[in-house]
Structures are given as structure tokens and as C-alpha cells.
Amino acid sequence: MKLKRNAGLALALTLVAASGAARADMLADIHARGELKCAVYSDVPPFSAPDPKTRQLVGMDVELCHALAKQMGVKAQLVPTSVEARIAVIATGRADVLIANLAYTKTRGRQIQFSDPYYVAKEMLLVKEANADKTLADFKGKRISATKGTTSEQSIVLKGGKPVTFQDAASAFLALEQNKALGFVTNTMTGIKMIGQAKKDGINLAMIKEPMALEPIGVGMKQGEPQLLTSVNESLKAMDDNGRSTRSGIPGLDRTPNTKWSAKNGYNRYPASRLNRWNKYDADIENLVTRAPH
């Protein structure tokens, strides 16, 4: 009887372990259903936002989702998300990957895993045209707006400014237009778009030349999925090698055609786990951001 009980227990444990391993292999699940669930912003142009005519999501991140899925041999299913929920959508398993202009930081790296970076983004300071010739040092101690919980907010703290945060980029941008903040921090591509929009409204804005921060942008995935991580990294590299990256030739990316990043950034392709310089940057932020006024 005891031998039977032990044999039964061993079989049960084996089945539990096997089912756990199956659940852990998201890549196998993706190929089984023929679909990559890709989380993107629900309304953050130019990355992902509804087309005014079709109401379908369009943008750079949407294009990258479809390109990545095709490279992996499946179709893309878009999962709309917000800035606030983008980490949770991966951590809870609602999506397989997250492509939402996601900058690597040590804090985020403890919650989800990152692919090799596919470009280096610049966080830039937008100001009224009258302040265009100033330097970042001139904005120390000044009110600067940003979207709450983003690396844009963190860069303000690191540069000695006073962050004024909002739930969305549009509200943060409006604070600059209405002189409630002296500047507004966002990525280069969004900044260029917003400067153009403001000009149509008769408001002349400019971008300070010196970046607030340089940030490696990668694909987010759930922790403990090594097969998926390897597949995504290999797919990104293959897309670059074949000249099919949706990000090439876009202002502010500082990327050369052979998949190496610009020498002036001192940055080449390698795993986010070895980004020591970015870990140092994020550690500095962690020491400062808790003391920053919100």
C-alpha cells in the first residue's frame, strides 16, 4: 500500500511539474494558437493611436508588432493598453509582448524582462520659442511637465528640475502651452509632432538641443520565459539584418543600417541585463525621485 501511495504521489508531482513547464513556455502557446498578443498604446501617437477614418490602431509600434509576429511565423493580435497599465498587462499575462516605446530601467527590469534594445530614444525638452537658445542648466529648479510615471518624469528629477506630472501627454503638453510649466519633456518623435501641432494653433515652440536622457527601448515580456526572449531577440536581429526594421530612418533614433547604434551614444546591441550604464542611471533616479515634488 505504501509503495502504491508513493508511486501515486510521484506520478502526481510529475504531472504538476509537466503542466507547470507547459504553462511557462509562452512561445509554444504562441505558435500553437498562431497568434502573438502584442500590447500597444491605445492612444499615444505616433506610436499607436486610432486612425481617424478607420478607427483601427496605427503607428510605429503597431507596425513593429506586425513585423515581429510575421518574423516569428504567426499573426499579431493587438492588445490596447495605457501608459499606467503597460507593465501590468505583461506581468498578468494579458499579452505576450509589449511594444510601447518602453525604455529599459532597473526598476522595470525587476518586473518584466526586456529584449535587446532595438533603438536608443532621446528624451527632449520642449519650450516656448523665446527660450530656444537656453541650455538644460537654465531649467534647474524650474517647473517642467511630463506624463506621470514615465522616464520623462524621472529625467526631470535627474536634471534638477521640478516635475509637474499629468496622467497623459496631452495634458502635460497643455501645461507648457498655458505657461503653467516652463518646459515639457517627451521623446523626440512625439516632440516633433507636438511642435507641428502647436504651430497650427499659432504657438511657436522649440526643442532644446541637449537631450534630457538617452534611453534604450526594448520589447517587454513576462519574466521566466527564456524561449520567448530568445525568439524575440533573434527575430529583431533578423529584421535588422534584412533591412526590415520599422524604425530605421526616423529622426532622433541615432541608428546606423548595420544594426549598431551611433558611436556618439557609445551604444551597441547587447542584452539589457548587461546595460550597466543604464542600471547606474536608474539607481540615481531611485535615490532622487522619492524626494521630488509631484
C-alpha positions as CSV (number, residue, x, y, z in Angstrom):
1,M,0.0,0.0,0.0
2,K,2.8,2.4,0.9
3,L,4.6,1.7,-2.4
4,K,1.4,2.5,-4.2
5,R,0.9,5.7,-2.4
6,N,4.5,6.7,-3.1
7,A,4.1,5.8,-6.7
8,G,0.9,7.8,-6.9
9,L,2.5,10.8,-5.3
10,A,5.4,10.6,-7.6
11,L,3.1,10.5,-10.6
12,A,1.1,13.5,-9.4
13,L,4.2,15.5,-8.8
14,T,5.5,14.7,-12.3
15,L,2.2,15.8,-13.8
16,V,2.2,19.0,-11.8
17,A,5.7,19.7,-12.9
18,A,4.9,18.9,-16.5
19,S,1.9,21.2,-16.5
20,G,3.9,24.0,-14.9
21,A,6.6,23.7,-17.5
22,A,3.9,23.8,-20.3
23,R,2.4,26.9,-18.8
24,A,5.8,28.5,-18.5
25,D,6.6,28.1,-22.2
26,M,4.7,31.0,-23.7
27,L,6.5,30.6,-27.1
28,A,4.9,27.2,-27.6
29,D,1.5,28.6,-26.7
30,I,2.0,31.4,-29.3
31,H,2.9,29.0,-32.0
32,A,0.0,26.7,-31.1
33,R,-2.6,29.4,-31.5
34,G,-0.7,31.1,-34.4
35,E,-1.1,34.4,-32.8
36,L,1.2,36.9,-30.9
37,K,-0.7,39.0,-28.4
38,C,1.1,42.3,-28.7
39,A,0.3,45.1,-26.2
40,V,0.4,48.7,-27.7
41,Y,-0.8,52.1,-26.6
42,S,-4.5,52.7,-27.0
43,D,-4.0,56.4,-28.0
44,V,-0.4,57.7,-28.0
45,P,0.6,58.9,-31.4
46,P,2.9,58.4,-33.3
47,F,3.4,55.0,-31.6
48,S,-0.1,53.7,-31.6
49,A,-3.4,55.5,-31.9
50,P,-6.8,55.1,-33.7
51,D,-6.8,56.1,-37.3
52,P,-9.4,59.0,-37.6
53,K,-11.1,57.3,-40.6
54,T,-10.9,53.6,-39.9
55,R,-10.6,53.7,-36.0
56,Q,-8.0,50.9,-36.4
57,L,-4.8,51.3,-34.4
58,V,-2.0,52.6,-36.5
59,G,1.5,53.8,-35.7
60,M,5.2,52.8,-35.4
61,D,4.7,50.3,-32.6
62,V,1.7,48.7,-34.4
63,E,3.9,48.2,-37.5
64,L,6.6,46.7,-35.4
65,C,4.1,44.3,-33.7
66,H,3.0,43.0,-37.1
67,A,6.6,42.8,-38.4
68,L,7.7,40.9,-35.3
69,A,4.8,38.5,-35.5
70,K,5.4,37.8,-39.2
71,Q,9.1,37.1,-38.5
72,M,8.1,34.7,-35.8
73,G,5.7,32.9,-38.2
74,V,2.4,34.0,-36.6
75,K,-0.2,36.8,-36.8
76,A,-0.4,39.8,-34.5
77,Q,-3.3,40.4,-32.2
78,L,-3.2,44.0,-30.8
79,V,-3.9,44.5,-27.1
80,P,-4.6,48.2,-26.4
81,T,-3.2,49.5,-23.1
82,S,-2.3,52.7,-21.3
83,V,0.9,54.2,-20.0
84,E,-0.1,53.3,-16.5
85,A,-1.1,49.7,-17.3
86,R,1.6,48.7,-19.8
87,I,3.8,46.8,-17.2
88,A,0.8,45.1,-15.6
89,V,-0.6,43.9,-19.0
90,I,2.6,41.8,-19.3
91,A,3.0,40.8,-15.7
92,T,-0.5,39.4,-15.6
93,G,-0.2,37.6,-18.9
94,R,-2.9,39.5,-20.8
95,A,-0.4,40.0,-23.6
96,D,2.7,38.0,-24.8
97,V,4.9,41.1,-25.6
98,L,4.7,44.8,-25.0
99,I,5.8,47.2,-27.7
100,A,5.0,50.7,-26.3
101,N,8.2,52.8,-26.6
102,L,9.3,51.0,-23.4
103,A,12.6,52.3,-22.0
104,Y,14.7,49.9,-20.0
105,T,15.2,50.7,-16.4
106,K,16.4,48.6,-13.5
107,T,13.1,49.1,-11.7
108,R,11.1,47.8,-14.7
109,G,13.7,45.0,-15.2
110,R,12.6,43.6,-11.8
111,Q,9.0,43.3,-13.0
112,I,9.3,42.1,-16.6
113,Q,12.1,41.0,-18.9
114,F,13.4,43.1,-21.9
115,S,14.6,42.2,-25.3
116,D,17.8,43.5,-26.7
117,P,17.2,47.2,-27.4
118,Y,16.1,48.0,-30.9
119,Y,16.8,51.7,-30.7
120,V,18.0,54.4,-28.4
121,A,15.5,57.2,-27.8
122,K,16.1,60.7,-26.7
123,E,14.0,62.4,-24.0
124,M,13.9,66.1,-25.1
125,L,12.8,69.3,-23.5
126,L,10.2,71.4,-25.4
127,V,10.0,75.1,-24.6
128,K,8.5,78.3,-25.9
129,E,10.4,79.7,-28.8
130,A,11.8,82.6,-26.7
131,N,13.7,80.0,-24.6
132,A,15.1,78.0,-27.5
133,D,18.7,79.2,-27.0
134,K,18.9,78.3,-23.4
135,T,20.7,75.2,-22.0
136,L,19.4,72.5,-19.7
137,A,21.3,74.1,-16.8
138,D,19.0,77.2,-17.2
139,F,16.0,75.0,-16.2
140,K,17.3,73.7,-12.9
141,G,14.7,74.3,-10.2
142,K,12.0,75.2,-12.8
143,R,8.6,73.7,-13.3
144,I,8.7,71.1,-16.1
145,S,5.8,69.0,-17.1
146,A,5.7,65.3,-18.1
147,T,3.4,62.2,-18.1
148,K,3.3,60.7,-14.6
149,G,5.2,57.5,-14.0
150,T,7.4,57.8,-17.1
151,T,11.1,58.1,-17.7
152,S,10.4,61.6,-18.9
153,E,9.4,62.5,-15.3
154,Q,12.5,60.8,-14.0
155,S,14.8,62.7,-16.3
156,I,13.4,66.0,-14.9
157,V,14.4,64.9,-11.4
158,L,17.8,63.8,-12.6
159,K,18.5,67.2,-14.2
160,G,17.4,69.1,-11.2
161,G,14.0,70.4,-12.4
162,K,10.7,70.3,-10.6
163,P,8.4,67.8,-12.2
164,V,4.7,68.7,-12.8
165,T,3.1,65.5,-13.8
166,F,-0.2,64.6,-15.6
167,Q,-2.0,61.4,-16.4
168,D,-1.5,61.9,-20.2
169,A,0.9,63.6,-22.5
170,A,-1.7,65.9,-24.0
171,S,-2.4,67.5,-20.5
172,A,1.3,67.8,-19.8
173,F,1.8,69.5,-23.2
174,L,-1.1,71.8,-22.5
175,A,0.6,73.0,-19.3
176,L,3.5,74.3,-21.4
177,E,1.2,76.0,-23.9
178,Q,-0.7,77.7,-21.0
179,N,2.5,78.7,-19.2
180,K,1.8,76.5,-16.2
181,A,5.2,74.9,-16.8
182,L,8.4,76.3,-18.4
183,G,9.0,73.1,-20.4
184,F,7.6,69.8,-21.3
185,V,9.6,66.5,-21.6
186,T,8.8,63.8,-24.1
187,N,10.6,61.6,-26.7
188,T,11.9,63.2,-29.9
189,M,9.3,61.8,-32.2
190,T,6.3,62.9,-30.1
191,G,8.0,66.3,-29.6
192,I,8.4,66.9,-33.3
193,K,4.7,66.1,-33.8
194,M,3.6,68.3,-30.9
195,I,5.7,71.3,-32.1
196,G,3.9,71.0,-35.5
197,Q,0.5,70.8,-33.9
198,A,1.2,73.9,-31.8
199,K,2.4,75.9,-34.8
200,K,-1.0,75.3,-36.5
201,D,-2.6,76.9,-33.4
202,G,-0.3,79.9,-33.6
203,I,2.1,78.8,-30.8
204,N,5.7,78.6,-31.6
205,L,7.7,76.0,-29.7
206,A,11.2,74.7,-29.9
207,M,13.3,71.8,-28.7
208,I,16.4,72.3,-26.5
209,K,19.3,70.7,-28.4
210,E,20.8,68.8,-25.5
211,P,18.8,65.6,-24.6
212,M,17.4,65.2,-21.1
213,A,18.3,61.5,-21.3
214,L,19.2,58.7,-23.7
215,E,17.2,55.6,-23.3
216,P,17.4,52.0,-24.7
217,I,14.0,50.9,-26.0
218,G,13.1,47.2,-26.0
219,V,10.2,44.7,-26.2
220,G,8.8,43.8,-22.8
221,M,7.9,40.2,-21.9
222,K,6.9,38.2,-18.8
223,Q,9.7,37.0,-16.5
224,G,10.8,33.4,-16.7
225,E,10.2,32.9,-20.4
226,P,13.7,32.3,-21.9
227,Q,12.4,30.6,-25.1
228,L,10.2,33.7,-25.9
229,L,13.1,36.1,-25.1
230,T,15.5,34.2,-27.4
231,S,12.9,34.1,-30.2
232,V,12.1,37.8,-30.0
233,N,15.8,38.8,-29.9
234,E,16.6,36.6,-32.9
235,S,13.6,38.0,-34.8
236,L,14.6,41.6,-34.1
237,K,18.2,40.9,-35.3
238,A,16.9,39.1,-38.4
239,M,14.6,42.1,-39.2
240,D,17.5,44.5,-38.9
241,D,19.9,42.3,-40.9
242,N,17.3,42.1,-43.7
243,G,16.7,45.9,-43.6
244,R,13.1,45.5,-42.5
245,S,13.1,47.3,-39.2
246,T,10.1,49.7,-39.0
247,R,12.3,52.2,-37.0
248,S,15.1,52.9,-39.5
249,G,15.5,56.4,-40.8
250,I,13.3,58.0,-38.2
251,P,14.6,61.3,-36.6
252,G,16.1,61.0,-33.2
253,L,16.9,57.3,-33.2
254,D,20.7,57.6,-33.9
255,R,20.9,54.2,-35.6
256,T,23.0,53.0,-38.5
257,P,21.8,50.5,-41.1
258,N,24.1,47.7,-39.8
259,T,22.1,47.4,-36.5
260,K,24.7,49.2,-34.5
261,W,23.8,52.4,-32.7
262,S,25.5,55.7,-33.3
263,A,29.0,55.9,-31.9
264,K,28.2,59.2,-30.3
265,N,25.9,57.3,-28.0
266,G,28.6,54.8,-27.1
267,Y,26.0,52.1,-27.5
268,N,25.8,48.8,-29.5
269,R,23.4,45.9,-29.5
270,Y,23.7,43.7,-26.4
271,P,21.3,42.2,-23.8
272,A,19.5,44.6,-21.4
273,S,20.8,42.6,-18.5
274,R,24.3,43.9,-19.2
275,L,23.3,47.6,-19.5
276,N,25.4,48.7,-16.5
277,R,25.4,52.3,-17.5
278,W,21.6,52.3,-17.6
279,N,21.4,50.5,-14.2
280,K,23.6,53.3,-12.8
281,Y,21.3,55.9,-14.3
282,D,18.2,54.2,-12.8
283,A,19.9,53.9,-9.4
284,D,20.5,57.6,-9.4
285,I,16.8,58.2,-10.2
286,E,15.7,55.9,-7.4
287,N,17.7,57.9,-5.0
288,L,16.3,61.2,-6.2
289,V,12.7,60.6,-7.4
290,T,11.3,59.9,-3.9
291,R,12.3,63.5,-2.9
292,A,10.8,65.2,-5.9
293,P,7.7,67.3,-5.7
294,H,4.7,66.0,-7.7
